[in-house]
Amino acid sequence: MKRTDIQMRDPYVLPLPAEGRYLLFGTTDKNIWSGPGIGFDCYESRDLENWQGPIPAFRPPAGFWSNTQFWAPECHPWQGRYTLFASFARDGRQRGTQILVADRPEGPYGLHSDGPVTPREWECLDGTLHVDSDGRPWMVFCHEWVQVEDGEMCAIPLSQDLKRATGEPALLFRASAAAWSRSFEGNGRRNNRVTDGPFLHRLSNGQLLMLWSTTGYEGYAMGYAVSESGDILGPWHQSPEPIYGKDGGHGMLFRDFDGRLLMTLHHPNDSPNERPTWLEVVESGGGLALKDGDDR
């Protein structure tokens, strides 16, 4: 199958250069908003064009606490195994990011953390792994607009085994810090703003960059922030405009086997039409830009 044959939100590509293959993860349940949570599938490719799958990566065990909205799995190698950071929900319980584990990158994944690692009383989603210069793991995640109105980007330190938080969450920035973030009405409020899909990346000059997404002025949008200190706690400076602002977002960065830096996203932002997409990007002016103005 081709990329355009795969319905997926929140695409995440894991290159496996020693094996000459890529794995593609993402939100793959057909009814992601209100249907039952089925699990996560992944797909395999040698060239990023032709794909095989779906491969069942995670299916919930009996008695699993969540029953809906299985979202945004990210695969991170850690201490000789593979972890899947993924968000889950259930009526009457706060949404959060839980960590799963497997011996092989395609799974099958089992439970690792005891429920969500994000604060239990918060509405949270889209946790991602960041390892600081001292080798300390952090989860960067979104404190949702449904609870705080102006969505927040936060970071929390993790234990070395990635099973629990070891400190309090730190606020990195709010969605309104970006000029390209647009407010909208919802939940009886007029000025909601979204934070979605953080992903951390080191530029060649050592600066720490974070991709993230929000509601923009031409639909779903993705931009970035740069840490002025080079550390996860910032302070964070927002890009003046989105790197992609035409109804697509929730992406990450990876290098293909030719060394190109590629940015993933899903586009468009409506179900069931969303498809995984990647665009080549280059470092420019202490940030990122689409190569040759590619805006497909």
C-alpha positions, 0 to 999 in steps of 0.5 A, a space after each residue: 500500500 501507499 502512504 495515501 492508503 493509510 488513514 492515520 492521525 499523529 504520525 510518528 516514524 521510527 527509522 531502524 537503519 541497522 535493519 533498513 526499515 522504517 516503522 510508522 505509528 499513529 492514531 489508527 482507530 477508525 472512530 477516534 473521537 467517540 468509538 471504542 478504543 481498539 488499539 494501535 497499529 504500525 506499518 513497515 516500509 523500506 523506502 517511505 513509499 511502499 508500506 506493509 501492514 497493519 501490524 497490531 502493536 498494542 491491544 488493551 488487556 482485560 480490565 484496562 482502565 481506558 475504553 476510548 480515544 487511544 491517541 498519538 503513540 510515539 515509539 522511543 528506544 530506552 535501555 535496550 527495549 522500546 517504549 510507547 508513549 500514548 494517550 488514553 481516556 475514559 468517561 469520568 476519569 481524566 485523560 492522560 499519557 501512559 507508557 507501554 513497553 515491548 522487546 521489539 519496536 513493532 510490539 506487541 506492547 504491554 503496560 509499563 507505567 501504572 496508569 498515566 504518568 501525567 498528573 491524575 487530576 489534570 486533563 493531559 495528552 500527547 506526552 513525548 520523551 526528552 532526555 536532557 544533557 545529564 541523561 535525565 528523562 522528561 515527559 513533555 505533554 499538553 495540559 488541555 484547553 478543556 480544563 485550563 482554557 489557554 492550553 499549556 505545554 508542560 514538562 515533568 521529570 521521570 524515573 530512569 525506568 520511565 515508570 513514574 514521575 519524580 517531580 512536579 510539572 513545570 509550565 513551559 509556555 501557553 498556546 497564546 504565546 504564539 502569534 499564529 495560535 487562534 482562539 475559538 469558542 467551546 465549553 462555554 468559553 470564548 478564548 480557548 487555545 489548543 496545545 498539541 503534539 510536542 516533539 523535541 529536537 536538537 539543532 546542529 548549533 545545539 539549540 533545543 527546538 520543540 515542534 507543536 500544534 494548535 488551531 491556526 488561522 487557516 486550520 490546524 497548524 504546526 510551528 515551533 519554539 526554541 529554548 533560549 537556554 538550550 534546556 527543557 525549562 527554557 525560557 521558550 521563544 516562539 516562531 513568528 509564524 507556523 512552519 505548516 499552517 494549512 490544516 495539518 499538524 501533530 508531527 515530529 522530525 526524523 532523518 531518512 537513510 539518505 540523511 534528509 531531515 523530514 517532518 511528519 504531520 497529518 493532513 487534512 485535519 478531518 476524519 476519515 480523510 487524514 493521511 500521514 505526510 512528510 516534508 523535507 525541512 532545513 535549518 534556517 536562522 536558528 529554526 526550521 523551514 520547509 525546503 524550497 518552499 515545499 508547502 504541499 
